[in-house]
Amino acid sequence: MTQAHITEPARRIDVIHQTDVLVVGSGPGGLAAAIAAARAGAQVTLIERFGCFGGNITVVGVEGFAWYRHEKTVEAGGIGREFEERAKVMGAAVPESQSLSYELDSEGFKLVADRLVEESGITPMLHRQFAAPIMEGNRITGIITESKAGREAILAKCVIDATGDADVATAAGAPVAKTPVEAMQAASVMFHLAGVDKRAFLDGVRADPQTYADWSTGEWQIETSGKEDKMFSPFLAKPFSQAIREGVIPAHLNTIAGTWGAMHDTGELTYMNLVHLAGCDGTDPTSMTRFEIEGRRQAMLAIEALRRYTPGCEGARLRNFGMTIGIRDTRKLDAVYNMTEDDVRHEGRFEDTIGIYPEFIDGYGVLILPTTGRYMQVPYRAMLPKRIDNLLVTGRAIGGDRIAHAATRNMACCAVAGQGAGVAAAIAIRSGRPLNGVDIVAVQQELVRQGVRIN
């Protein structure tokens, strides 16, 4: 008879490191948190399960960091904007096709992130997977990691969960909410192409320009504010509809459609966001295994359709996939304050603001671009867990409802929240106060000193 479970024997785990602020996860939120805490005077350690920093930018290949930006867009600045500016200086960014931003090069940004970590004096710890929290009652005092070196313990005065899936908070016992799998935003396998004829491709785009209104096609129905409908979008759907009509793509794969990022002089067409995988649970490795494989299969079908039906793509070939599937939606913190749809649609204002974010909503069938100067504030309390002390949760897992998540999940907002979390952790340690009693005015003053617009 097959055993239903086993029991591991007790074992001693060596403490290999101690730090002030321990940031778990190095996506835009975690990277910003680590840099901000270090600049505020804390000793900082940054844990990452992969071999590079940057999260969705570098690991998944999401290169459109601020593709919402237009002439009247109002932003927080800070470390998120610094990501873009440093990438430009280091030759790791090109002008983005649909906005006044620069698209980050997913490979080059690995070097940008390395440089920022080194300059900030952060202790980097790559290739370590979070395994368990270290608890003293309701207080987290560190984490246990798993790696080629086995299980190791790292102690900290404050822990910031930037895993994206609230992994640390969940394991520590903080209340979280997980979106039902059938309601989760689709996952994506990102890929990049080579061998595209730039002139022919762009001529084809100019001959048949697509708009955001064209996003409502096939299986997609998109709610806009109306002002987006006539704006240019680097959208591709017609090649895949034709491929379905001619039997190149199976009829049930009518979700293949989406945007391209940048067309390079070298013939590279990058940030191909065309594959959308409903039903993928980013907290279930069995589900992710299935959809990693299925996503790559669909990407190759998409490439074949582009070769046949898109000018300039006749000689296109796969350059690379992202290192892992891109997850938009899993767990959210049930925070001291959970942001609401009203907050993100109607310029929410908070006394504990740690930054602002433009009125940009992208997800759950809603697309609103920030073209009128409207913006919301991001409250510190949205990162504070209930019941667990010494922990902040930042990035896309901050507290909020469904439509709030469609705003705060975006990478630039994750950087805003991350910078706020990092500063708050450093100020709390410096003052000897708990995270839920930190002097928010002192936090805001340090954020302003670091170049963040908070109001």
Disulfide bonds with the S-S distance in Angstrom:
none
